[in-house]
């Protein structure tokens, strides 16, 4: 078993929901906090939160999500739908001894992890006591198919989510061929200097994603060469197919959650994002509050961190940990 690059963190394998999953852990007792990472990320994306939470008296469990790291990556695309992903989270609770009808956990998710976290609470409300969403706010289920909406919006121009849905695994093949190229271009701050992109034609036919992202002129201050090397090694080992399969379920997830159309998240909830995160598209805290209050009945706070981009918990761990601990300690 690999030695953890984060002091105090241990790894083990568990069985959950029909797969073998690797989890990182720290903290022997206290309320359980489950941290769910996004794409293209790793348990390591939470390296600043794990010790902060554990040292504050929480028991922290961080799965390598289905398809990532040393966790199993099933072949079938359908095995990555939201019902499976939420089932994985419940299976983690069972495996670490948090039993149904007893203790409940707080689930924290960033990016795709936020989608998994919100749906875990909706599908298994008896297992989670509170929720933290980072970067991706919870919106009510759309009445229109999200794939139809995206296709109508971008037409034959390149859009990464549609690219991830193209048949034949073209996206994962591109990323598997150059993991460092992709990760080094994505793990940047909004103002990080870049080279000019090699492909500027917006049409999908002009090329894939990596050449559209200008190469970095250096690493951002929050990412060391060792950090990047660790991520690259993770994806060289696992490949990108598992993570990209989450995107291949956009349509399926919409179809199989029709029963959640009017469902509301009723546990205490916190939302955190960087002000310059493209996912929130310039929305302010009042705008996000107004939108989320339609579907989240106990929204405790919306924290927008100035000048920060998508990788909130890595870019500004101090502000992230402060918001997390303030929320957790208030429960």
CORCORZI-V995409 format. One record per residue. SS is DSSP state (A for helix, B for strand, O for the rest). PSI is psi in degrees with one decimal (* if undefined). OMEGA is omega in radians with two decimals (NA if undefined). Layout:
# CORCORZI-V995409
SS_PSI_OMEGA ; SS_PSI_OMEGA
This chain:
# CORCORZI-V995409
O_132.9_-3.14 ; O_141.3_3.03 ; O_136.6_-3.06 ; O_136.4_3.03 ; O_-4.8_3.09 ; O_119.3_-3.08 ; O_133.5_3.08 ; O_-10.8_-3.13 ; O_133.1_3.07 ; B_155.5_3.12 ; B_150.2_2.89 ; B_165.6_3.09 ; B_141.3_3.07 ; B_162.7_3.00 ; B_126.8_3.13 ; B_125.7_2.96 ; O_36.8_3.06 ; O_2.0_3.10 ; B_162.7_3.03 ; B_124.3_-3.03 ; B_139.3_3.04 ; B_133.7_3.09 ; B_146.6_2.99 ; B_141.8_-3.07 ; B_151.0_2.98 ; B_140.2_-3.10 ; O_120.5_-3.04 ; O_-25.4_-3.08 ; O_179.6_-3.08 ; O_171.7_3.13 ; O_141.2_-3.09 ; B_132.6_3.03 ; B_121.8_-3.12 ; B_123.8_-3.09 ; B_120.3_-3.09 ; B_119.7_-3.09 ; O_167.9_-3.13 ; O_-154.8_-3.08 ; O_143.8_-0.27 ; O_97.5_-2.97 ; O_-157.3_-2.94 ; O_165.2_2.96 ; A_-31.2_-3.04 ; A_-17.7_3.09 ; A_-20.5_-3.12 ; A_18.9_-3.02 ; A_-26.9_3.14 ; A_-22.8_-3.10 ; A_-35.1_-3.04 ; A_-55.2_-3.13 ; A_-34.7_-3.13 ; A_-43.7_-3.14 ; A_-43.7_-3.12 ; A_-41.7_-3.13 ; A_-18.3_3.10 ; O_4.8_3.04 ; O_13.7_3.12 ; O_152.6_3.02 ; B_119.4_-2.99 ; B_128.7_3.09 ; B_128.1_-3.06 ; B_102.1_3.12 ; B_146.6_2.80 ; O_114.8_-2.98 ; O_159.0_3.12 ; O_125.7_3.12 ; O_-3.4_-3.09 ; O_154.7_2.99 ; O_-130.2_-3.12 ; O_4.5_3.05 ; O_149.0_3.14 ; O_149.0_3.10 ; O_87.2_-3.10 ; O_155.9_-3.09 ; O_-42.5_-3.00 ; O_132.2_3.09 ; A_-38.3_-3.12 ; A_-22.1_-3.14 ; A_0.6_3.11 ; A_16.6_3.13 ; O_171.1_-2.98 ; A_-27.7_3.10 ; A_-41.9_3.07 ; A_-44.7_-3.07 ; A_-41.5_3.09 ; A_-37.9_3.09 ; A_-35.6_3.07 ; A_-42.1_-3.09 ; A_-41.4_3.09 ; A_-38.8_3.10 ; A_-33.9_3.07 ; A_-45.7_3.13 ; A_-45.7_3.13 ; A_-44.5_-3.05 ; A_-30.4_-3.12 ; O_7.9_3.00 ; O_16.8_3.06 ; O_99.5_-2.94 ; O_150.9_3.08 ; O_135.9_3.13 ; O_-8.2_3.11 ; O_-123.4_-3.11 ; O_147.4_3.01 ; O_158.6_-3.10 ; B_156.7_2.89 ; B_133.9_3.06 ; B_132.2_-3.10 ; B_128.1_-3.13 ; B_142.1_3.06 ; B_137.5_3.07 ; O_-127.3_3.11 ; A_-30.4_3.09 ; A_-30.4_3.09 ; A_-39.1_3.09 ; A_-44.1_3.11 ; A_-43.6_-3.10 ; A_-47.8_-3.13 ; A_-44.0_-3.12 ; A_-27.7_3.06 ; A_-41.1_3.12 ; A_-39.9_-3.14 ; A_-40.6_-3.08 ; A_-25.4_-3.09 ; O_62.1_-3.01 ; O_-20.3_-3.12 ; O_-2.2_-3.05 ; O_-12.4_-3.05 ; B_132.4_-3.08 ; B_-25.4_-3.11 ; B_167.2_-2.95 ; B_137.0_2.99 ; B_123.3_3.10 ; B_133.1_3.08 ; B_130.0_3.05 ; O_-46.8_-3.07 ; O_108.1_3.12 ; O_158.6_3.08 ; O_122.5_3.05 ; O_150.8_3.07 ; O_152.9_3.13 ; O_129.1_-3.12 ; O_149.2_3.08 ; O_-19.6_3.13 ; O_144.5_3.06 ; O_128.1_-3.12 ; A_-33.9_3.13 ; A_-40.7_3.08 ; A_-42.1_-3.12 ; A_-44.4_-3.14 ; A_-43.3_-3.12 ; A_-41.5_3.13 ; A_-35.1_-3.07 ; A_-41.7_-3.01 ; A_-14.5_3.10 ; O_-128.6_-3.13 ; O_17.3_3.03 ; B_162.2_3.13 ; O_133.7_2.96 ; O_127.5_-2.94 ; A_-34.5_-3.12 ; A_-39.9_3.08 ; A_-37.5_3.08 ; A_-42.6_3.13 ; A_-21.2_-3.13 ; O_-1.1_3.12 ; O_143.4_-3.12 ; O_158.7_3.03 ; O_2.4_3.08 ; O_32.4_-3.08 ; A_-38.1_-3.10 ; A_-50.6_-3.12 ; A_-35.2_3.13 ; A_-41.9_3.12 ; A_-47.6_-3.07 ; A_-38.9_3.11 ; A_-29.9_3.14 ; A_-16.3_-3.10 ; O_65.3_-3.11 ; A_-42.3_-3.12 ; A_-37.7_3.13 ; A_-44.6_-3.13 ; A_-53.0_-3.02 ; A_-40.4_-3.11 ; A_-24.4_3.10 ; A_-27.3_-3.13 ; A_-39.0_-3.08 ; O_68.2_3.13 ; O_162.1_3.01 ; O_162.8_-3.12 ; O_-32.9_-3.09 ; O_11.7_-3.14 ; O_132.0_3.12 ; O_138.5_-3.12 ; B_157.7_2.91 ; O_164.3_3.06 ; O_141.1_3.10 ; O_151.1_3.14 ; O_-30.5_3.13 ; O_121.5_3.12 ; O_-10.3_3.08 ; O_122.8_-3.09 ; O_-15.6_-3.08 ; B_139.3_3.12 ; A_-36.1_-3.07 ; A_-14.8_-3.09 ; A_-13.7_3.11 ; O_-179.8_-3.13 ; O_-153.3_-2.99 ; O_-42.6_-3.03 ; A_-46.0_-3.12 ; A_-11.4_3.08 ; A_-15.1_-3.12 ; O_115.7_-3.12 ; O_136.5_3.13 ; O_143.5_-3.13 ; B_146.5_3.04 ; O_11.9_-3.13 ; O_168.0_3.12 ; O_147.2_3.03 ; O_160.3_-3.08 ; O_-23.1_-3.08 ; O_-1.9_-3.09 ; O_115.3_3.12 ; O_162.4_3.05 ; A_-35.3_3.12 ; A_-38.8_3.08 ; A_-50.1_-3.11 ; A_-42.0_3.13 ; A_-40.4_-3.12 ; A_-47.0_3.12 ; A_-46.4_-3.10 ; A_-43.8_3.12 ; A_-41.2_3.12 ; A_-45.7_-3.07 ; A_-27.3_3.01 ; A_-32.8_-3.13 ; A_-48.0_-3.02 ; A_-26.6_-2.96 ; O_175.3_-3.06 ; O_-6.5_-3.04 ; A_-46.6_-3.09 ; A_-49.1_-3.12 ; A_-39.9_3.14 ; A_-27.9_3.12 ; A_-23.8_3.06 ; A_-41.8_-3.14 ; A_-30.8_-3.13 ; O_-4.8_3.12 ; O_10.8_3.12 ; A_-50.7_-3.10 ; A_-47.4_-3.13 ; A_-43.2_-3.14 ; A_-40.5_3.13 ; A_-40.5_-3.11 ; A_-39.0_-3.02 ; A_0.5_3.11 ; O_23.0_3.13 ; A_-32.2_-3.14 ; A_-10.6_3.11 ; A_8.0_-3.05 ; O_-39.1_-3.11 ; O_7.7_-3.10 ; O_147.9_3.11 ; O_147.7_3.01 ; B_121.3_-3.00 ; O_0.7_3.12 ; O_158.1_3.05 ; B_131.5_-3.01 ; B_140.4_3.05 ; B_140.1_3.03 ; B_133.0_3.12 ; B_136.0_3.04 ; B_160.0_3.00 ; B_142.5_-3.13 ; O_-33.0_-3.08 ; O_16.4_3.07 ; O_123.3_-3.11 ; A_-24.6_-3.09 ; A_-37.7_-3.12 ; A_-5.7_2.97 ; O_39.4_3.09 ; O_4.9_3.14 ; O_143.3_3.12 ; O_168.9_3.11 ; A_-45.7_3.10 ; A_-38.4_3.12 ; A_-44.7_-3.14 ; A_-38.0_3.12 ; A_-48.3_-3.12 ; A_-41.1_-3.13 ; A_-46.8_-3.04 ; A_-26.8_-3.13 ; O_-16.5_3.07 ; O_-31.1_-3.01 ; O_-10.9_-3.13 ; B_107.7_-2.96 ; O_-18.2_-3.11 ; O_56.8_3.14 ; B_108.9_-3.02 ; B_-35.3_-3.10 ; B_152.8_2.98 ; B_114.4_-3.08 ; B_116.1_3.09 ; B_118.5_-3.06 ; B_118.7_-3.06 ; O_140.6_2.99 ; O_5.3_-3.07 ; O_148.9_-3.10 ; O_-144.0_-2.97 ; O_-31.2_-2.99 ; O_54.9_-2.91 ; A_-47.5_-3.02 ; A_-14.8_3.05 ; A_-39.3_-3.10 ; A_-40.6_3.12 ; O_75.1_-3.11 ; A_-30.4_-3.11 ; A_-51.2_3.14 ; A_-39.6_-3.14 ; A_-48.1_-3.11 ; A_-37.1_3.13 ; A_-47.3_-3.13 ; A_-43.3_-3.14 ; A_-50.1_-3.07 ; A_-36.1_3.10 ; A_-44.2_3.14 ; A_-49.8_-3.09 ; A_-41.5_-3.10 ; A_-19.0_-3.11 ; A_-11.5_-3.02 ; O_*_NA
